[in-house]
Amino acid sequence: MPPFGFRLRALVLRDRLPATETDGAIEVPYRKRHTALVIERGTSRRPDHLILRQTGFASEQEAWEAGQAAKAALRATGVATDVSMDLGPDLASTGIGQIVKDKIREELGVELRGDVHGVDVFDEEGPEVRYMRMEAEGSVSASLDDFVDTLGRFLESTSNTESDDRVQLASEVYMAAAFESSDRARFVTYITVLEILANRERRIQPALDMIQTAVDQLDSCEDLDPSAKQSLRSGLLDLQSESIGASIRSLAESMDTSKLDLGDCPIRRFINDCYVARSNLVHDGHPGSGFDLRADTPRLGRVAREALLSRLVYD
């Protein structure tokens, strides 16, 4: 049996995964490798812990790469099933001194490891591995049929689930929104997801010609200092692509709006209103009169999620 495995621990907002009477690990439908999933409920109002484990890898590097691929699959699953997760930086948040670890290993034959938030690779042929967390909590499985089936589908995919770095970043930002404590913070976060995913198209040639004329006139101007000219030149060149607001509207208009529950409001008008509110929020701290932040934040979240779903790849 190859000697390496990985353990991936993610944080999930409390009670987003429904409880069930079934205890122990859940088997994920993944044909290539045994994959166990456990949900540990956090104490008090702390987040729950989702732990994914795979074993049987020939090398430490292979186990690490598989752990990172599983991270991508979990991010995609979280978006597809609307279960936000914090998959962590692959570092332990708590730990104990090496002398204590060595003593426990010598006397009990157990390797005590810090409870890594993210991916941790271990040697299966070494001592029994146990993870230490500075928190008292119980372990309860969850009724996760849709979640587990979706995770299995993304794990099975031979395609790169997150088609590029922008999709990975957008997934991370989208899931971070659920951990924000205020409507306005979540609102700005959802807008950021759309900004990451939107493509700024190049303007039509007559517009480009006008911009180039303005650049040429600026370059020949001798009444401005170099720093002012450079700032203006950068701004003019940026106009060669459509505005980020326009690119977000184009992205939204390409979606299936039947899933967004926007009522009678056309998607273009909704996104335009949201972008105006976003500008007001970041400059003034409030969305402006007439904008219902509490009602429109979850609607914008659905738009951001649908935009992400259209970019997640599996076969």
N, C-alpha and C positions, 0 to 999 in steps of 0.2 A: 504494500500500500504506500503510495507516495506520501511524503512526510509533512506537507504543509496545508494549512487551511486559513480562512479568514473569518473574522467576525465584524459585522457592520452594525453599529448602533446609531439610530436616529432618534430625535425627539419629535413627538407628535403632541399637538395641543390636547389637553385633557379631555377624555371621553369623546373624541372624534371617531374612535373606532368602537363600535358597540360591543358590550360584554356578552359572553356566552357561558354556558355551564361546562363547556369542554376545557379541560386543563391541559397544559403541556404545549409542545411545539406543534405547529401546523406545517404540513408538507406542501411546499410550493410545486405546482405542476411544471417541472422543468426536466426535460428528458435527459439532458447531458450530464447532470450531476445532482446528487442528493442536496436539497436546499431546505433548511429548516427555518421557520419564522416563529418568533415568540414575542408576545406583547406583555410588558411589565408595567403595571399601573403605577404612576407616580404618587407619592404621598401628598396629603393635603391638596393644594391646587397646582402642584408641580406637574410638568408635562409627563405624558406616558413615554415609555421607551420601546421602540420597535427594534428588535434584534434579528438580523439575518445572518445565517451561518452556512458556509460551504467548506467541504474538506476534500482531500484527495488530489492535491496539486503537486506536480513534480518538483517545483522550485519555489523559493520565496518570491521571486519576481513574478512568476506565473500567478501565484495567489494574490499578490498585490494588484496586478492588472485586472484580474477577475473581480476583485473588490471594487475597483474603480468603475468597472463596467456595471456591476450591481448597483452602485451609487446612481449611475445614469438611469438605469432601469427603474429604480425607486423614485427618482425625480419625475420621470415620465408617468409612472403609476400614480404618484401624488396628484399631478395635474389632471390626469384622465379620470380619477375617482374623486377629485376635490378633497383630498386629505393632505393638508400642508404639513411638511416635515422640515426640520433643520438637520441636515446630514453631517454637519460638523467639519472641522479642519483636520481630522485624522490625528488628533492629539488627546492625551489623557488630561482631564480636568482636575483629577485628584491623584494622589499617590503617596507612597511611604518610602522611607529611606532604604538604601540598598542593604544595609546591615540587617535590618528587620526581614527583608525579603530573603536574604541568604539563610537566616536562621529558620524561617518557616520552611524553606526548601529542604534544608538539611534534616529537620526534625519531622516534618509531615510529608515530605515528598511532593509538595504542591508549589507550583510557580504562581505567585501572587502578582497580578498585573494591574496597573491603573486602568480604570474603566474608560477606554478610548472613545471619544465622540467622533465617530466616523469609522474608518477601516483600520483594523489591527490584524496583522499576520502572525500566526503562531506555528510552532513545530509540533506536529502530531505525535512524534516519537519521543518527545521530551516528557518532563513531569506533567502531571495533571495541571491544567490552567484554570485558575479562578480569578474573577475580576472583582476589584474592590471599588465600591462607590460610597461616598460619605452621605448616605441617605437611607433611611429605613423605608422599605416598601415591599409589597407583595407582588406575586406574579399571577396574572390572569390572562388567559388566552382571549381571543376576540372572534366574533362572527364576521369573517372577512371574505366571504365567497367571491364577491365582485373584485375586491382589492387583490386577493391572492391570485385569481384567474388572470387579472390584468397584469400583475407582476410577472406571472409565468409567461405571458405572451411577449412582454418586453424582453425578458431574459432569453427567450427562445429566438428572438429576432437576430438574423444574420446581418442586418443593417446597423449602422451607427444610429442609435435611438435619437440622440441629440445631434442633428445634422451639422451643426457648427457651434463655435464658441458663443455666439450671440444667443442661440437657443438655450444653451446651458445656463448662461447668465440670466436670461429672462425667466427660466424655470426657478432659479434660486431666488430671484427678486419676488416672483409671484408668491412663492411659499412663505417668504419672509413677511409678506403683508398680513398673514393670519396672526402673526405674533405681535403686531403693532397694537398699541393700547387705545388709539383714538381713530375716529372716522377720517379725519383729515390726513393723518399719517398713512392710513391704508389707501386713501384716495390717491395721494401723490405717488405711492408705490405702484399702484395699478397703472397709472399713467406712464410711469417709467418703464413698465413691462412693454407697453405698446411702442414707446419711443425706441426701445432696444430692437424690437422686431420689425419696425417699419423701414422700408427702403426709400431713400430720398432719390427720386427719379431726376434725371437731367432735364433741364428746360428745353423747349423747342428752339430751333436755330435762330429765328428772328429775335427772341429774347436774349439769347447768348450773344448775338451781334451787338445789341444795345449795351449789354454789360461790358463787353470788350471795349466799345467806344469810350465808356465811362472810365475804364481802367487806363486806357491810353491817355485820356485827358488828365487823369490824376498823375500819371507818371511824368507828364510834361510840366506839371505845375511846380513852380519854384517858391511859392509863398507859404508852404507848409514845412514844418520840421520833419526829419526822416521818420521818427516814431509815429507821428500822426498820419503820415502818408502810408506807412506800413499797416497801421490799424485799419484805415479806410480801405486799403487794397485787399486785405484779408476779408473784410466784410463784403466787398463787391464780388470777389471770387466765390464766396460762399453762396451768393445769389444764383450761381450757375445751376444749383440743384434746388428743387422745390423745398419749401419750408417743412420743418418737422411736423407742424400742425397739419399741413396738407397731406403729408405722407401717412400720418396716422388715420386721417379721414379715408384715404384710399384703401388702407389696410382694412379698416372696419367695413367699408362698403363691399369688400370681396367676401364677407362672411355670410353664413346662413343665419339670418336674423331671427328665424322662427324659434331658435333655441335661447334667445337672449331675454325674452320677456320685457321688452321695452314699451309695451302698450302701443299707443298710437304715434309715438314719437319716432320719426325717421332716424335711422342710425347716423346719418351724416349730421343732422342737427344735434343729436345727443352728444356725439363726439366733439362737435364744435363748442357746445355749451360746457362740456367737461374741460376742454382745453383752456377756455376763458377762465373757468373756475380755478384751474391749476395755476394759471398765471397770477390770478389774484391771491391765491394761497401763498405761493412762494415769495411774493413781493409785499403783501399786506397782512398775511396771516389769517385771512378769512376768504371764503369763496365768492363773496359778492351777494348782493340782495337778489332774492328770488330763486336761489339755487339751494335745493334740498340735499345737503350733504349726506344726511343719514339714509335717505331713500336711494340716492343715486350711487353711493359707494358700492353696495353689493351689485348693482346693475353694471357698473364699470368693471367690477371683478369678473362678472360673467363674460364680458367682452374680452378682457385680457386672457381669461382661461380658454375661450374659443379660439383666439388668435394663436395661442400656444399649441393647442391640440392639432391645429392644421399644419403645424411645423414639426410635430413629433413623428418620427419615421419608424415603422416596423413592417415586417413582411411575414 
